[in-house]
Amino acid sequence: MLRRKTVGNINFFMKKADIGLIGLAVMGENLALNMESKGFTVAVYNRTVPGIEEGVVDRFINARGAGKNFIGSTEMRDFVQSIAAPRKVFMMVKAGKPVDELIEQLIPLLEPGDIIIDGGNSHYPDTIRRTGYVESKGLLFVGTGVSGGEEGALLGPSMMPGGSPAAWPAVKEIFQAISAKVEDGTPCCDWVGEGGAGHFVKMVHNGIEYGDMQIITEAYQVMKDLLGMSADEMHEVFKEWNKGDLDSYLIEITAEILAYKDEKGEPLVEKILDTAGQKGTGKWTAVTALDFGIPLTLIGESVFARCLSAQKELRVLASQSIQGPKASFTGDKVQLIADLKDAVFGAKIISYAQGYNLMKEAANEYKWNLNYGGIALMWRGGCIIRSIFLADIKKAFETNPALENLLLDPYFKGVVEKAQAGWRRVCAAALTNGIPVPALTSALCYFDGLRTAQLPANLLQAQRDYFGAHTYERTDQPRGKFFHTNWTGRGGDTSSTTYVV
């Protein structure tokens, strides 16, 4: 038993902590309990805001942390001094200004070689900036994505660390001990790369999560509004889907949600207001894709679908005055449900293909050496987007580390080609009947666009040259040679700068 002393109601252990954690909200509290359960002594601290966040450490130490190896502090200096060198300080606070404020408070209290860890959903450019800044002070910085929600934090999350490479050996044991494990015991955590690489991969993870959730909700709406299925009937479909290729956390919880009844014995899901919230990581993913020129269409549509859902009053008003087709299905219901499964599976693969395409572009831009198969392994357990076919993604990149696009892998090429017939029937039926399916259709359009050697951008570029003298390349001339045409006879020979591709 560790010796301890008590100041007020806070337990101070005489042995120094292996790691310190700041921020005892849902994720932080559960991560602290996870660390302690793996044999580590954890120092805990929470900022004190009069009238809002008072006595948080005291309550934790005397409730969920009672009798366990925690060192509680109500002063930042005491907290830092209770951690063994090199100190590892894990921050679980709201992204943005609070992270920078904490870093400024910690730097004067730390010593060279100590490590500051940001485990929140920080934007990757902030992590790049913070890594350089903290290193300039003689310290090390880790920005790690943590996925899995409350349950994952407690039982084993997926973790995606990046930042100062010299910090990894010092935090590896703790990170891999607390992370989720796949079947053979491999931890769902490994070093991602320098600077903001870890938070970038977590951002893409969250973008794919947006896409997965939107795809599932579109399938739900087709079942409900076109096929007239009850929540119990839909529960059975999702439960069955979770036994095959679609086996995943989000499909699993969807089945459970549809089966859940309220106090009146009625489906709770039907009484939840149809306005979706978001914290910004999906938007970051879409904006980053625009910055890099990567067609992240499915995730972009998923973000916009949440934005449209938030305009509840406008949608209600529009529904009372704008007329569209009345949903009516007279075909084979069993076949359409089978087609829906293909559509969901095909669209999910597109979402991952686009996400990996964005990661490859970022790796080129920032000179990150990303292990794409390893990233799939990190997502196999603990995280929100964990699914059975991540093993196939890992295999695809192990077979061909230079794989340009997931759809060029023989396995994924084959399954999407097989799924497309049912996928097309679902999109056609939904659009004919006025059921919005932006993610399913945008994913299908990406698939068709990717496999089209000749897109109509030749006409688009002619338009740009016509009104803005933006130039164009010719199919009968070498790439890199640009031309301008005086389309009206009234213009000159002066052209604008060449276009960016």
Residue pairs with C-beta under 8 A, 6 or more apart in sequence:
2 13
2 14
2 15
2 41
2 69
3 13
3 14
3 15
4 11
4 12
4 13
4 14
5 12
5 14
6 12
8 58
8 74
9 58
9 61
9 62
10 57
10 58
10 61
10 72
10 73
10 74
11 61
11 70
11 71
11 72
12 71
12 72
12 73
12 78
12 82
13 41
13 69
13 70
13 71
13 82
15 41
16 41
16 71
16 82
16 83
16 84
17 40
17 41
17 42
17 43
17 71
17 82
17 83
17 84
18 35
18 40
18 41
18 42
18 83
18 84
18 88
18 174
19 35
19 40
19 42
19 43
19 83
19 88
19 89
19 90
19 171
19 174
20 42
20 43
20 44
20 45
20 79
20 80
20 82
20 83
20 87
20 88
20 89
20 90
21 28
21 31
21 32
21 35
21 42
21 43
21 44
21 45
21 89
21 90
21 91
21 92
22 28
22 44
22 45
22 46
22 47
22 79
22 89
22 90
22 91
22 92
22 93
22 102
23 46
23 47
23 91
23 92
23 93
24 32
24 44
24 46
24 56
24 57
24 60
25 92
26 150
26 153
27 92
27 119
27 146
27 149
27 150
27 153
28 46
28 92
28 93
29 60
29 64
30 150
30 151
30 153
30 154
31 90
31 92
31 119
31 146
31 153
31 154
31 157
31 178
32 42
32 44
32 60
32 65
32 70
33 64
33 65
33 68
33 154
34 153
34 154
34 155
34 156
34 157
34 178
35 42
35 174
35 177
35 178
36 42
36 65
36 68
36 69
36 70
38 174
38 177
38 178
39 177
40 69
40 174
40 177
41 69
41 70
41 71
42 69
42 70
42 71
43 70
43 71
43 72
43 73
43 79
43 82
43 83
44 57
44 60
44 61
44 65
44 70
44 71
44 72
44 73
44 79
45 57
45 72
45 73
45 74
45 76
45 79
46 53
46 56
46 57
46 60
47 53
47 93
48 54
48 56
48 74
57 72
57 73
57 74
58 72
58 74
60 70
60 72
61 70
61 72
65 72
71 82
73 79
73 82
76 105
76 106
76 109
77 109
80 87
80 89
80 106
80 109
80 110
83 89
85 111
85 113
85 114
86 111
86 113
86 114
86 115
86 170
87 110
87 111
87 114
87 115
88 114
88 115
88 117
88 170
88 171
88 174
89 106
89 110
89 114
89 115
89 116
89 117
90 117
90 119
91 99
91 102
91 116
91 117
91 118
91 119
91 120
92 119
92 120
92 146
93 99
93 102
93 120
94 120
95 120
95 121
95 122
95 123
95 126
96 122
96 126
99 118
99 120
99 122
99 126
99 130
100 130
103 116
103 130
103 133
103 134
106 116
107 134
107 137
107 139
110 116
110 139
112 138
112 139
113 138
113 139
113 140
114 139
114 140
115 139
115 140
115 141
115 142
115 164
115 167
115 170
115 171
116 134
116 139
116 140
116 141
116 142
117 141
117 142
117 143
117 144
117 167
117 171
118 127
118 130
118 141
118 142
118 143
118 144
118 199
119 144
119 146
120 146
121 145
121 199
121 202
121 203
121 206
121 279
121 280
121 281
122 130
122 143
122 199
123 199
123 203
123 284
124 143
124 195
124 196
124 197
124 199
124 200
124 203
124 284
125 196
126 196
126 199
127 141
127 143
127 162
127 163
127 195
127 196
127 198
127 199
128 195
128 196
128 366
130 141
130 143
131 141
131 143
131 163
131 164
131 194
131 195
131 196
132 195
133 141
134 140
134 141
134 164
135 141
135 164
140 163
140 164
140 166
140 167
140 170
141 163
141 164
141 167
142 161
142 162
142 163
142 164
142 167
142 168
142 171
142 198
143 161
143 162
143 163
143 196
143 198
143 199
144 159
144 160
144 161
144 162
144 163
144 175
144 198
144 199
144 202
145 158
145 159
145 160
145 161
145 198
145 199
145 201
145 202
145 203
145 205
146 152
146 153
146 157
146 158
146 159
146 160
146 202
147 157
147 158
147 159
147 160
147 202
147 205
147 206
147 379
147 382
147 383
147 384
147 385
148 155
148 156
148 157
148 158
148 180
148 382
148 383
148 384
149 384
152 158
152 180
152 382
152 383
152 384
155 180
155 382
156 178
156 179
156 180
156 181
156 188
156 381
156 382
157 178
157 179
157 180
157 188
157 382
157 383
158 179
158 180
158 188
158 189
158 205
158 378
158 379
158 380
158 381
158 382
158 383
158 386
159 175
159 178
159 179
159 188
159 189
159 378
159 382
160 189
160 192
160 198
160 199
160 201
160 202
160 205
160 375
160 378
161 168
161 171
161 175
161 189
161 190
161 191
161 192
161 198
162 191
162 192
162 193
162 194
162 195
162 196
162 197
162 198
162 199
162 200
162 201
163 194
163 195
163 196
163 198
164 194
165 191
165 194
168 191
172 191
175 187
175 189
176 187
176 189
176 190
177 187
179 187
179 188
179 189
179 382
180 187
180 188
180 380
180 381
180 382
180 383
181 187
181 188
181 381
182 188
182 377
182 380
182 381
186 377
188 377
188 378
188 379
188 380
188 381
188 382
188 383
189 378
190 371
190 374
190 377
190 378
192 198
192 201
192 368
192 370
192 371
192 375
193 363
193 368
193 369
193 370
194 366
194 368
195 366
195 368
196 366
197 366
197 368
197 370
200 359
200 362
200 368
201 359
201 370
201 375
201 378
202 281
203 281
203 284
203 285
203 288
204 285
204 355
204 358
204 359
205 355
205 379
205 383
205 384
205 385
206 281
206 282
206 285
207 281
207 282
207 284
207 285
207 286
207 296
207 299
207 355
207 358
208 299
208 351
208 352
208 355
208 385
209 250
209 282
209 384
209 385
210 278
210 281
210 282
210 285
210 299
210 302
210 303
210 306
211 298
211 299
211 302
211 347
211 348
211 351
211 439
212 248
212 250
212 348
212 351
212 385
213 250
213 302
214 298
214 301
214 302
214 305
214 306
214 438
214 439
215 298
215 302
215 344
215 347
215 348
215 351
215 439
215 440
215 443
216 250
216 251
216 254
216 344
218 430
218 436
218 437
218 438
218 439
218 440
219 340
219 343
219 344
219 440
220 234
220 254
220 258
221 435
221 436
221 437
222 336
222 340
222 426
222 429
222 430
222 435
222 437
223 229
223 233
223 234
223 237
223 337
223 340
224 234
225 327
225 435
226 327
226 329
226 336
226 429
226 430
226 433
226 435
227 329
227 333
227 336
227 337
228 329
229 237
230 267
231 258
231 259
231 267
231 269
231 270
232 258
232 259
232 267
234 258
235 255
235 258
235 259
237 337
238 251
238 254
238 255
238 258
239 255
241 251
241 255
241 341
241 344
242 248
242 251
242 252
242 255
245 345
245 388
245 389
245 415
246 341
246 344
246 345
246 348
246 387
246 388
247 387
247 388
248 385
248 386
248 387
248 388
249 383
249 384
249 385
249 386
249 387
250 384
250 385
250 387
251 387
257 268
257 269
258 267
258 269
260 267
260 268
260 269
261 267
261 268
262 268
262 271
273 312
274 309
274 312
275 309
275 310
275 312
276 305
276 306
276 309
276 310
277 306
277 310
278 303
278 306
282 299
282 302
282 303
282 306
283 303
285 296
285 299
285 303
285 355
285 358
286 296
286 299
286 300
286 303
288 358
288 362
289 295
289 296
289 299
289 300
289 354
289 358
292 358
292 361
292 362
292 365
293 361
293 500
293 501
294 354
294 357
294 358
294 361
295 354
295 357
295 446
295 449
296 354
296 355
296 357
296 358
297 354
297 442
297 443
297 445
297 446
298 347
298 350
298 351
298 354
298 439
298 442
298 443
298 446
299 351
299 354
299 355
300 442
301 438
301 439
301 442
302 438
302 439
304 438
305 436
305 438
305 439
308 315
324 434
325 432
325 433
325 434
326 433
326 434
327 433
327 434
327 435
328 433
329 336
329 429
329 433
331 429
336 425
336 426
336 429
338 422
339 421
339 422
339 423
339 425
339 426
340 422
340 426
341 422
342 418
342 419
342 420
342 421
342 422
342 423
342 426
343 419
343 422
343 423
343 426
343 427
343 440
344 440
345 415
345 419
346 415
346 416
346 419
346 420
346 423
346 443
346 444
346 447
347 423
347 439
347 440
347 443
347 444
348 387
348 389
349 389
349 406
349 407
349 412
349 415
349 416
350 407
350 416
350 443
350 444
350 446
350 447
351 443
352 393
352 406
353 405
353 406
353 407
353 412
354 446
356 372
356 393
356 405
356 406
357 405
359 370
359 372
359 375
360 370
360 372
360 404
362 368
363 369
363 370
372 393
372 397
372 401
372 403
373 393
373 394
373 395
373 396
373 397
373 398
373 401
374 394
376 390
376 391
376 393
376 394
376 397
377 390
377 394
379 385
379 386
379 390
380 386
380 390
380 391
380 394
392 411
392 412
393 406
395 411
396 403
396 406
396 409
396 411
396 412
397 403
399 409
400 409
403 409
405 450
406 412
407 413
407 416
407 447
407 450
416 447
420 444
420 447
423 440
423 444
424 444
426 437
426 440
427 437
427 440
427 441
427 444
429 435
430 436
430 437
430 440
430 441
431 437
431 441
449 455
458 472
461 470
461 472
461 499
462 472
464 470
464 472
464 499
465 471
465 472
465 484
465 485
465 487
465 495
466 485
466 487
466 488
468 496
469 484
469 491
469 494
469 495
469 496
470 495
470 496
470 497
470 498
470 499
471 482
471 483
471 484
471 495
471 496
471 498
471 499
472 482
472 483
472 484
472 499
473 479
473 480
473 481
473 482
473 483
474 481
474 483
477 483
482 495
482 498
484 493
484 495
486 492
486 493
